[in-house]
Amino acid sequence: MKYLGFAIFLFASVCFAQQSSDFTPSATNVWGAEYPRVDSTGRVQIRVKAPDATKVRLNFWSGPKVDMEKQPDGFWTVTTPPLVPGFHYYTVIVDGAEIADPGTYGFFGGGKDASGVEVPEPGSTYYSVQDVPHGQVREVWYNSKVTGNWRHALVYLPPGYDKQMKVRYPVLYLQHGGGEDETGWIRQGHANFILDNLIAAGGCKPMIVVMAYGYARRAGEALPDLNGKPFGSPEMMKAIQDMAAAFEDDVTQALIPYIDSTFRTLPDRDHRAMAGLSLGGMQTFQITLDHLDLFSYIGGFSGAGGMLVLGNRKLDPKADYNGVFSDPAAFAKKVHLLWLGVGTKEPEMMRTGLLRLHTSLQEANIQHVFYESPGTDHEWQTWRRDLKDFAPRLFN
């Protein structure tokens, strides 16, 4: 019995050791970096070298903000509680200075390059690289007379684009969020893999996806001085509106003509969609509802409605967006899909505002889809799921 008890104890110890040491490097790490590491429960271990520092703090943007512990070798370490699956931005605060973790690649968010860690979602492969035909992501530069400069965009071309030379494709214009840029949907969102996998499974139509730089000011305009101006101030709101108007003209007068003249598109409103996350969702609503002659599919990912949501008021079908919602039957003929999405753990103002918009559209008898991503915040896992649900509904 004594030996049996010892054997059970030894077996349990081995099992515990295996469970407690199943950390593996994150998919976001640079070559050869062992940290950050993620385990099967979603915990993340961070390890940075700062031998002369007196205080180091971990700052997950949608997660824990905790002090790290100094080790005898000069490294600082911490293990987080389990995080929800998906991509997470973070930085490290070393004696008050915010830096990126050199163990990961840089991801542009919050107006700067930050670190990122990928927590796998068990059983989810829809945004992973699969053994299926892959499309290509190309960089393009187009000259905009609206902004007076050359502007950058990424373009996803579906599998077979270069072989099927007589085939033309519908186009989705897909916008990033505030503080991010046109690289976000590929680097953080894996939109190309989502589309590859959907197309291979017959889940959506092959399409071209255009991801453009979402900030714009008109040629000759100087940047406004917003130092010390709080969000919601007249100066801030005017700057946002001016930027939105300039971007709207850039998309409709420069970007769309460039895409239609450069790639084999189906250049009509029935084969043109626009969607975006957060700021990109606000831009999408403004641009598409002002130009229903150009777009017939509309998607807002945690950002539909713009100032309606931020302004804490209900939709007025007769007044808002030049009255496009005042006639439900006419709207349904023009717009083949109106799609709204939000994460169930998003900030209260965002979630409440989008629920209110959803209810307002229902009361106005406007056909639309409302999708909630379970358990996710204002983060990339919400928007990956949004794209997975939105793309199969396009161009049918």
C-alpha angles and dihedrals in degrees: 000000000000091000092044090054091049091049091052090048091049092048092049091048092052091048091049091049091051092048093047094048103048092109113134130184115273118254087239095064125117117245113299097002113139094192141100093047131186129203132206093268094055097257115146127212117204123192124180132170116238107141095170097045122110097198132019123183131188116226117194107182094216098023146028124357104195142153117258123224123239117233127207091254093060096258122124118216141184137171116211128212114259112296126209113263119272142053118330128191118216143164134194122235110214112188089329097315115115113221139166119251106255089214093074137053117258119258119193110237136131089026094298144063110277136174122262138199127195118218107195119234107226111247095002116124101150092104096036129097106268135185093262134108110288131215124219130248113214132188117229135182121205130186112238120199087191094064097024095232146075114279131202131228139165119228125199113208115195124241111285096023093128094045102044095060096171096052120101123200140211117244133230117196104207120191133203127225134259114293090019131086143214092289093063100084090055104035100036102017102040089215091160092058092045090054093042091054095043093049093047091052093047089247097129141011118268106259144168114246120203119198111188135186102265103207121086143161127184122263110278095014117130122221110263118244104244098164109141093005110129123222108271094031116132091248092051094046092049091051090051092048093048091050091047092051092048092049091048091056092044092054096045100037103033115013101046094046089048093050093045092050095044104041134041098261133159092240102206137094094255089063099040126089135173131198137159145174125246105322087013090056091053090049090049094055093048096046100041097042090049090049111038085150086071105034136044102168120063131183131181116190108193090326112064117135098029112202091014089067095040092043093058097230140117125259115268102208094199098047110027120084091007091298098295090144095051094091110044094188094051091045092051090053092053102037116054093186135015109183131184128184138180138167118246091231098047121128111290096245093053096044095044092046094051092046088052090050090049091052092046091053091049091051090050090051092240111156112232145140121247117194129184121199107217118236099353132120132209089307145112097271088062091051095044088056090046092055091046090056097037102048097059089056094058128103097358 
